[in-house]
Amino acid sequence: MVIDFGSFYNFPYEFDKIFNDVFNPHHNRRRKASYPPLNIVEDENNIYIRAEIPGISIEDMEITVTDKNLVLKGERKLPEGRYFRQERPSGVFQRIVSINTTVNVDRITASTKDGILNITLPKTETSVPRKVGITVE
């Protein structure tokens, strides 16, 4: 039998968590709904999306790109066993990322390494910003 004293020793944190759940019920739901965590970076030519997906098989994931959104769907399967504590999220997830620029769908790439999914969305020529010269009259 496993006895977990971690919550007892961390009583101030647990009390604050209960307090926040009662007076701000949407606080934790927002964080839990955002899985997998993402970083989105942009340069002149590309949009880069990096998602943390450790322990998720590529066969259990799907990436779909529409005109305005990138949809990342998947499932983190829970290994069989008798759990005394489960802190890592499991189950089906979906993240929708709004793309506010046109991308070249034929050149999108996705790769994974060390539990990080890297998606590169190349911008189209019409969406790349251009400097406009100003003339003095």
N, C-alpha and C positions, 0 to 999 in steps of 0.2 A: 504494500500500500504506500502511495506517495502522499505526503502531507506538504502542502504548499504554504509556507509562511511568508512568501513574498508580499502578498497583499496586506498582511498584518504589519510588517515592518515598513511598508510604504503607505501607512494610514493617511498622512496628510494629502498625498496625491489622490488616493481613492476618495477621500472626503470631497476634495475639490471637483473631482470627476462627477460625483453624485450631484453636487451643488450645480454644476454646469448643465447636467442632464435635466434637472428640474426647471431651472430658470432660463435655459437656452437650449431647448430640445433639438434644434436643428444644427447645433454646433458640431456634434460628432457625426451626425448622419451625412453631412456634407463631405467630411474627410473620408468616411468609409465608402462613399459612393464613387470616389475618384480613384479607381483602380483600373489599370496600373498607373503609377505615377509617371508623369510625362515632363519632358523639357522640350520646348519648341524654340528653335533658333532660326533666324533668317539672315541671309546675306543678299547681295544684289542678284544672284542667279538662282538660288535654291532656298527651300524651306526644309529644315531638318527636324525630324521628330525622333526623340529618343525615349523609349519606354522601358521600365524595369520589369522584366518578366522571368525572374529566376524560377527554375523548376517547371516551366511550362513547355511542353513539347510543341514543335512547329506544326505538327499535324493537328493540334488542338487550337490553332489560331487561324483567323481569317482577316485580311485587310481588304477593304473596299473603298474605292474613291469615286465620288460623284462630282458634279459640277462645283458644289460649294462645301463639301464635307469629306473628311477621311474617317472611316468607321473601322475601329479595331475591336474585333470580337474574339473571345476565346473562353477557355475553361481551364482552371487550375484544379486538377483532380486530387482528391484527398487520398493518400495511401491508406490501405486497410490497417487497422490496429485499434487498440483501446487507448483513447486519449485521456490524459489527466489534465492537460492544458492545451489549448489550441489558440495560438496568437497569429499565425500566418493565415491570411484569407484564402478561402477555397471556394470553388463554385464557378458559375458562369459570370462573365463580365463583358461590358461593352463601353467603349469610350468613343465619343463623337467629337472630332476636332473641326471647327469651322475654318475653312480656307477662304481668305478674303481676297484672293488673287487667282488668276487662271494658271493652271499648271499643265505641263506636257505629260499627259497620262501615259503615253507610250514609253517614256524614259524614267518612270518612277522605279526606284530600286529599294529593296528591303533586305537586310541581313541581320544576323544575330551573333553576338560574341560575348561570352562571360555573363550571360543573363541580361544583356542589354539589346533591345531591338532598335536598330537604326533604320529609319525610313527617310529617303531623300526625294523631295518633290521638286523637280526642275521647273522654274517659272518659264512661261512662254515669252517670246520676244516682245509682245505687246504689253506685258505686265512689268517688264524691267523698267525701273525709273530712268528717265533721261533728263539731263540738265538742259535748260532753255536759256539761250543767250539773251541778254537785254541790250537793246540799242538805245543810244541817247539821241534824241531828236533836237 
